[in-house]
Amino acid sequence: MPVPGGEFNGYIVDALAGRGATAQVYLAHRADDGFAVALKVLESRHRNPENIDRLHREFDLAQRFSHPRIITVYERGEDWLAMEALTGGSAQDLVGTDQSWIIPIKLTALQQIAGALDYIHEAQVVHCDVKPSNIMRKSSGNAVLTDFGVAQELTHADGPRRPVVHTSLPYAAPEVLRGQPVTAATDQYALACTAVELFDGKPPFTARTVLKLVDMQLNATPWPISYRHKHIPRAFDSIVAKAMSKDPLSRYPTCTEFITLLTHAMT
């Protein structure tokens, strides 16, 4: 693994920035011109074909996009990639903070990510892993959608795929758990779960066991959070409920429409 102060494939490693399930992320700069990047490097014990394929997929899909709210990637090796350095933390840092001044910051982040999601949906890609920890922030505060490792393309030569999607259960839409094809509405469901977590401090559904959590995603109705938070109007709950409809066809046409309604209700 890279060592702070050491050289790694033409980059000088500055510091360890974070750890994920299978990889570590380092802040670094290019040795020849000092250009700042983040390096995502698979840990040695996770360098198996599945994780390497996921890393390559993350790079290949992200490279297709040119959008200010989508992570920019620069180059990759067999088990690493160089990408935009984001130093403002993640949306996870905004979770459960109730001060009135931070409400517009949360709404702005949701608006920016909604726009990014609609952009990739127009390109026939579904992110499949929208959650606070995959929404990073620049030093300016602007939100950026990251980690396309489990993203899915909607169309293929042999027709729509029914992929086995490795997603995060607290944000998993019912159709994913049923093994049905993913759509743009799948990301909208996860964005709604993210919105609830930002304002309530936890996702809509939590459970002690995986089976119970799956059952809740498939069958339960989200508890209205306006009853727990005086500053949240009841309209918030009804807007989120539609975005979290069990039937993806009953959700909003776009993520932007969903978040625009949510923003109007909160301001």
C-alpha positions as CSV (number, residue, x, y, z in Angstrom):
1,M,0.0,0.0,0.0
2,P,1.1,3.6,-0.5
3,V,3.0,5.3,2.3
4,P,2.6,9.1,3.0
5,G,5.7,10.8,1.7
6,G,6.4,8.0,-0.7
7,E,6.0,7.7,-4.5
8,F,3.2,5.7,-6.1
9,N,2.9,5.3,-9.9
10,G,4.1,8.8,-10.6
11,Y,2.3,10.4,-7.6
12,I,3.7,11.6,-4.3
13,V,1.4,10.4,-1.5
14,D,0.5,13.2,1.0
15,A,-1.8,11.6,3.5
16,L,-4.3,8.8,4.1
17,A,-7.8,10.4,3.6
18,G,-10.1,7.5,4.4
19,R,-10.9,3.8,4.3
20,G,-13.7,2.0,2.6
21,A,-14.8,-1.6,2.6
22,T,-12.2,-2.7,0.1
23,A,-9.9,0.2,-0.6
24,Q,-8.0,3.1,1.0
25,V,-8.1,6.7,-0.3
26,Y,-5.0,8.9,-0.2
27,L,-4.5,12.6,-1.0
28,A,-1.6,12.9,-3.3
29,H,0.0,15.1,-6.0
30,R,1.5,14.4,-9.4
31,A,5.3,14.2,-9.1
32,D,6.0,16.2,-12.3
33,D,3.7,19.2,-11.8
34,G,2.2,19.0,-8.3
35,F,-1.4,18.5,-9.6
36,A,-3.6,17.4,-6.6
37,V,-5.5,14.1,-6.8
38,A,-7.0,11.4,-4.6
39,L,-5.8,7.9,-5.1
40,K,-8.1,5.0,-4.5
41,V,-6.1,1.8,-3.9
42,L,-7.5,-1.7,-3.3
43,E,-6.2,-3.3,-0.1
44,S,-4.1,-6.3,-0.9
45,R,-6.5,-8.7,0.8
46,H,-9.3,-7.4,-1.4
47,R,-7.5,-7.6,-4.7
48,N,-9.7,-10.3,-6.2
49,P,-11.3,-10.4,-9.7
50,E,-14.6,-9.1,-8.5
51,N,-13.2,-6.0,-6.7
52,I,-10.8,-5.3,-9.5
53,D,-13.6,-5.4,-12.0
54,R,-15.7,-3.1,-9.8
55,L,-12.8,-0.6,-9.6
56,H,-12.3,-0.7,-13.4
57,R,-16.1,-0.3,-13.9
58,E,-16.1,2.7,-11.5
59,F,-13.4,4.3,-13.6
60,D,-14.9,3.5,-17.0
61,L,-18.4,4.7,-16.2
62,A,-17.3,7.9,-14.4
63,Q,-14.9,8.7,-17.3
64,R,-17.9,8.9,-19.6
65,F,-19.4,11.9,-17.8
66,S,-18.6,15.5,-17.8
67,H,-20.6,17.2,-15.0
68,P,-19.6,19.5,-12.2
69,R,-21.5,17.3,-9.6
70,I,-20.0,14.0,-10.7
71,I,-16.5,12.8,-9.7
72,T,-13.8,13.4,-12.2
73,V,-11.4,10.5,-12.8
74,Y,-8.0,10.8,-14.4
75,E,-6.3,7.5,-14.8
76,R,-6.2,3.9,-13.4
77,G,-3.9,1.0,-13.0
78,E,-4.7,-2.6,-12.3
79,D,-5.8,-2.0,-8.7
80,W,-5.9,1.8,-8.2
81,L,-7.3,4.9,-9.8
82,A,-6.6,8.6,-9.6
83,M,-9.5,11.0,-9.3
84,E,-10.5,14.5,-8.2
85,A,-9.4,15.4,-4.7
86,L,-12.5,16.3,-2.6
87,T,-11.6,17.8,0.7
88,G,-14.9,19.1,2.1
89,G,-16.0,15.9,3.8
90,S,-19.2,14.0,2.8
91,A,-22.9,14.4,3.3
92,Q,-22.5,12.0,6.2
93,D,-21.1,15.0,8.1
94,L,-24.5,16.8,7.7
95,V,-26.5,13.9,9.2
96,G,-28.5,14.7,12.3
97,T,-27.5,18.4,12.6
98,D,-30.6,20.3,13.3
99,Q,-29.5,24.0,13.4
100,S,-31.6,26.1,11.1
101,W,-28.6,27.5,9.3
102,I,-27.6,24.1,8.0
103,I,-31.0,23.3,6.4
104,P,-30.2,25.2,3.2
105,I,-26.8,23.4,3.0
106,K,-28.6,20.0,3.1
107,L,-31.2,21.1,0.5
108,T,-28.5,22.4,-1.8
109,A,-26.5,19.2,-1.6
110,L,-29.7,17.2,-2.4
111,Q,-30.5,19.5,-5.3
112,Q,-27.0,19.2,-6.8
113,I,-27.0,15.4,-6.5
114,A,-30.5,15.2,-8.0
115,G,-29.2,17.1,-11.0
116,A,-26.2,14.7,-11.3
117,L,-28.5,11.7,-11.1
118,D,-30.9,13.0,-13.8
119,Y,-27.8,13.6,-15.9
120,I,-26.6,10.0,-15.7
121,H,-30.1,8.7,-16.1
122,E,-30.3,10.5,-19.4
123,A,-27.1,8.6,-20.4
124,Q,-28.9,5.3,-19.5
125,V,-26.9,4.7,-16.3
126,V,-28.3,4.0,-12.8
127,H,-25.9,4.6,-9.9
128,C,-27.4,1.9,-7.6
129,D,-25.6,3.1,-4.5
130,V,-26.8,6.6,-3.6
131,K,-26.2,7.3,0.1
132,P,-24.6,10.1,2.2
133,S,-21.1,8.5,2.3
134,N,-21.1,8.5,-1.6
135,I,-21.9,12.2,-1.7
136,M,-18.6,14.0,-1.2
137,R,-18.2,17.8,-0.9
138,K,-15.6,20.1,-2.3
139,S,-13.9,22.7,-0.2
140,S,-16.5,25.2,-1.6
141,G,-19.3,23.1,-0.1
142,N,-20.6,21.9,-3.5
143,A,-21.7,18.2,-3.5
144,V,-20.3,15.6,-5.9
145,L,-21.6,12.1,-6.6
146,T,-18.9,9.4,-6.3
147,D,-18.4,5.7,-6.5
148,F,-19.8,4.2,-9.7
149,G,-18.5,0.7,-8.8
150,V,-21.9,-1.0,-8.8
151,A,-23.6,1.3,-11.4
152,Q,-25.6,-0.4,-14.1
153,E,-26.2,0.5,-17.7
154,L,-29.9,0.3,-18.6
155,T,-29.6,-1.0,-22.2
156,H,-27.5,-3.7,-23.7
157,A,-27.4,-5.4,-27.1
158,D,-29.3,-8.4,-25.7
159,G,-32.0,-6.2,-23.9
160,P,-32.4,-4.9,-20.4
161,R,-30.3,-6.6,-17.7
162,R,-31.6,-8.0,-14.5
163,P,-28.3,-7.6,-12.6
164,V,-27.4,-8.8,-9.2
165,V,-26.9,-5.4,-7.6
166,H,-24.6,-5.1,-4.6
167,T,-26.2,-2.1,-2.9
168,S,-26.5,-0.8,0.7
169,L,-29.6,-2.2,2.3
170,P,-30.8,0.9,4.2
171,Y,-31.1,2.6,0.8
172,A,-32.2,-0.3,-1.3
173,A,-35.3,0.0,-3.4
174,P,-37.9,-2.8,-3.3
175,E,-37.3,-3.7,-7.0
176,V,-33.6,-4.3,-6.3
177,L,-34.5,-6.7,-3.4
178,R,-37.0,-8.5,-5.7
179,G,-34.3,-9.0,-8.4
180,Q,-36.2,-6.8,-10.9
181,P,-34.5,-4.5,-13.4
182,V,-33.2,-1.2,-12.0
183,T,-34.4,2.1,-13.4
184,A,-33.8,5.8,-12.7
185,A,-36.5,5.5,-10.0
186,T,-34.2,3.1,-8.1
187,D,-31.8,6.0,-7.5
188,Q,-34.7,8.3,-6.6
189,Y,-35.7,5.8,-3.8
190,A,-32.2,5.9,-2.4
191,L,-32.1,9.7,-2.7
192,A,-35.3,9.8,-0.7
193,C,-33.7,7.6,2.0
194,T,-30.7,9.9,2.0
195,A,-32.9,12.9,2.4
196,V,-34.6,11.3,5.4
197,E,-31.2,10.5,7.0
198,L,-29.9,14.0,6.5
199,F,-32.9,15.5,8.3
200,D,-33.8,12.7,10.8
201,G,-30.3,11.4,11.7
202,K,-31.0,7.9,10.4
203,P,-32.4,6.2,7.2
204,P,-36.2,5.6,7.0
205,F,-35.8,1.9,8.0
206,T,-33.5,0.4,10.5
207,A,-33.5,-3.1,12.0
208,R,-31.4,-5.5,14.0
209,T,-31.3,-8.2,11.3
210,V,-30.9,-8.2,7.6
211,L,-34.1,-10.1,7.1
212,K,-36.1,-7.6,9.0
213,L,-34.6,-4.7,7.1
214,V,-35.4,-6.4,3.8
215,D,-38.9,-7.0,5.0
216,M,-39.3,-3.3,5.9
217,Q,-38.0,-2.1,2.6
218,L,-40.4,-4.4,0.8
219,N,-43.5,-3.8,2.9
220,A,-43.3,-1.1,5.5
221,T,-44.4,2.5,5.3
222,P,-41.8,5.2,6.3
223,W,-42.6,6.8,9.7
224,P,-43.4,10.5,9.3
225,I,-40.4,12.4,10.7
226,S,-42.3,15.7,11.0
227,Y,-43.7,14.3,14.3
228,R,-40.2,14.2,15.7
229,H,-38.9,17.5,14.3
230,K,-40.7,20.8,14.8
231,H,-38.9,22.5,11.9
232,I,-40.0,19.8,9.3
233,P,-43.5,20.3,7.8
234,R,-45.8,17.4,7.2
235,A,-45.5,18.0,3.5
236,F,-41.9,16.7,3.8
237,D,-43.4,13.3,4.7
238,S,-45.9,13.1,1.9
239,I,-43.3,14.1,-0.7
240,V,-40.8,11.5,0.5
241,A,-43.5,8.9,0.7
242,K,-44.1,9.2,-3.1
243,A,-40.4,9.1,-3.9
244,M,-40.3,5.9,-1.8
245,S,-43.3,4.2,-3.4
246,K,-43.0,0.5,-3.5
247,D,-43.9,0.6,-7.2
248,P,-41.2,2.5,-9.1
249,L,-43.7,3.8,-11.6
250,S,-45.5,5.7,-8.8
251,R,-42.4,7.8,-8.0
252,Y,-41.6,11.2,-9.5
253,P,-40.6,11.5,-13.1
254,T,-37.2,12.9,-12.2
255,C,-35.0,13.3,-9.1
256,T,-34.9,17.0,-9.7
257,E,-38.7,17.2,-9.5
258,F,-38.7,15.3,-6.2
259,I,-36.1,17.5,-4.6
260,T,-37.6,20.7,-5.9
261,L,-40.9,19.9,-4.2
262,L,-39.0,19.0,-1.0
263,T,-37.1,22.3,-1.1
264,H,-40.3,24.3,-1.6
265,A,-41.8,22.5,1.4
266,M,-38.8,23.2,3.6
267,T,-38.4,26.9,2.7
